[in-house]
Amino acid sequence: MRVRIGRLELRNPLLTASGTCGYGPEYAGVLDYARLGGFTTKSVTRLVRPGNPPWRTVEVAGGMLNAIGLANVGLERFIAEKLPFIRSMPTPVFANVAGYSIDDYVHVSGALDAAGGLAGIELNVSCPNVAQGLMFGTDAAMLREVVRAVRGVVRNGALIVKLSPNVTDIAPLAAAAIDAGADALSAINTYVGLAIDAETRRPLLGNVTGGLSGPAIKPLALFNVHRVYREVARAAGVPIIGMGGVRSAADVIEFLLAGASAVAIGTALFLDPTLPVRVCESVRAYLDRHGVQSVSELTGALRLE
Ligand SMILES: Cc1cc2nc3c(=O)[nH]c(=O)nc-3n(C[C@H](O)[C@H](O)[C@H](O)COP(=O)(O)O)c2cc1C
């Protein structure tokens, strides 16, 4: 069941997705961290953020929309209050980092990498660059610049770049991230969406728009993982952490076949926080049933002829 993400070896391919399981203490005693391949924290920003006004989440057909607004405790309190627990977790932990300028990303990533106790940094580039208005993750030149700058300060852990699907073609963004030194890519973040209450004629989310996640986006996520793998990541030897609507072992296998080396579960944790452990056992049973020696053999093994 072991998989490689850069220099790291994970005990199995199942991770949690950022923003769906807090910083670690929230699911302690419910989800057995020792049986996860890895854990990803909620996004951390330079300063504390209260987040968006309610409602911040709403259920829609096939998934949910969220507009949390990156509510988090900020870098200083993350290091003082959250990192001690994270260091005790029996699984590799990736800190997800968000920012509004290149300096933000560099400052937070460098401080976290230097603090010790993390397996790596996952860059959430689905944030607007305040200076330019564009999202870091939707402009290849800007993405290359931020990843290159962060690469210079992430020396101990892995550097994972989390790709946004809100682009016409994800491949040039993946290429930019790899070119700038990413050790791994994660794909995908949420799709921008809107939910409306016809009775009140108002948006259901306080922020008006939000990010769509859950089973509704699974075929879109599979397509993006496959495209990144075939166009860029396979040739570069850069692993992909696939995510988007995963609920079952079959979903995990599908992401691996599309080109992922590991797979994260997000929205489905809200229904069942223990799901990754059971899904992991079912993936193992699939390997036995199909005579597959190592789960990594499935990466990119989609049959196209
Ligand atoms: C409530 C919620 C909060 C999220 N917060 C973050 C976040 O802080 N940073 C981030 O990079 N992704 C965040 N995500 C995106 C997830 O990590 C994941 O990329 C996406 O939801 C697709 O996976 P899923 O369909 O299994 O949830 C969030 C998703 C949800 C549902």
The ligand as an SDF file (V2000), in Angstrom:
LIG
                    3D

 31 33  0  0  0  0  0  0  0  0999 V2000
  -15.5970   23.1120    3.8390 C   0  0  0  0  0  0  0  0  0  0  0  0
  -14.3930   23.0700    2.9400 C   0  0  0  0  0  0  0  0  0  0  0  0
  -13.2840   23.8400    3.2470 C   0  0  0  0  0  0  0  0  0  0  0  0
  -12.1530   23.8180    2.4270 C   0  0  0  0  0  0  0  0  0  0  0  0
  -11.0620   24.5720    2.7690 N   0  0  0  0  0  0  0  0  0  0  0  0
   -9.9220   24.5160    2.0110 C   0  0  0  0  0  0  0  0  0  0  0  0
   -8.7620   25.2430    2.3930 C   0  0  0  0  0  0  0  0  0  0  0  0
   -8.7170   25.9170    3.4310 O   0  0  0  0  0  0  0  0  0  0  0  0
   -7.6750   25.1690    1.5750 N   0  0  0  0  0  0  0  0  0  0  0  0
   -7.6540   24.4130    0.4290 C   0  0  0  0  0  0  0  0  0  0  0  0
   -6.6220   24.3650   -0.2700 O   0  0  0  0  0  0  0  0  0  0  0  0
   -8.7450   23.6770    0.0580 N   0  0  0  0  0  0  0  0  0  0  0  0
   -9.8720   23.7220    0.8170 C   0  0  0  0  0  0  0  0  0  0  0  0
  -10.9800   22.9740    0.4500 N   0  0  0  0  0  0  0  0  0  0  0  0
  -10.9480   22.1530   -0.7910 C   0  0  0  0  0  0  0  0  0  0  0  0
  -10.6810   20.6710   -0.4960 C   0  0  0  0  0  0  0  0  0  0  0  0
   -9.4300   20.4950    0.1360 O   0  0  0  0  0  0  0  0  0  0  0  0
  -10.7330   19.8150   -1.7950 C   0  0  0  0  0  0  0  0  0  0  0  0
   -9.7360   20.2800   -2.6850 O   0  0  0  0  0  0  0  0  0  0  0  0
  -12.0740   19.8870   -2.5070 C   0  0  0  0  0  0  0  0  0  0  0  0
  -13.1380   20.0290   -1.5850 O   0  0  0  0  0  0  0  0  0  0  0  0
  -12.3490   18.6570   -3.3920 C   0  0  0  0  0  0  0  0  0  0  0  0
  -12.3890   17.4540   -2.6400 O   0  0  0  0  0  0  0  0  0  0  0  0
  -13.7660   16.8210   -2.0330 P   0  0  0  0  0  0  0  0  0  0  0  0
  -14.7690   16.8120   -3.1460 O   0  0  0  0  0  0  0  0  0  0  0  0
  -13.3880   15.4440   -1.5500 O   0  0  0  0  0  0  0  0  0  0  0  0
  -14.1620   17.7170   -0.9140 O   0  0  0  0  0  0  0  0  0  0  0  0
  -12.1330   22.9870    1.2660 C   0  0  0  0  0  0  0  0  0  0  0  0
  -13.2600   22.2040    0.9680 C   0  0  0  0  0  0  0  0  0  0  0  0
  -14.3730   22.2300    1.7850 C   0  0  0  0  0  0  0  0  0  0  0  0
  -15.5560   21.3570    1.4350 C   0  0  0  0  0  0  0  0  0  0  0  0
  1  2  1  0
  2  3  1  0
  2 30  2  0
  3  4  2  0
  4  5  1  0
  4 28  1  0
  5  6  2  0
  6  7  1  0
  6 13  1  0
  7  8  2  0
  7  9  1  0
  9 10  1  0
 10 11  2  0
 10 12  1  0
 12 13  2  0
 13 14  1  0
 14 15  1  0
 14 28  1  0
 15 16  1  0
 16 17  1  0
 16 18  1  0
 18 19  1  0
 18 20  1  0
 20 21  1  0
 20 22  1  0
 22 23  1  0
 23 24  1  0
 24 25  2  0
 24 26  1  0
 24 27  1  0
 28 29  2  0
 29 30  1  0
 30 31  1  0
M  END
$$$$
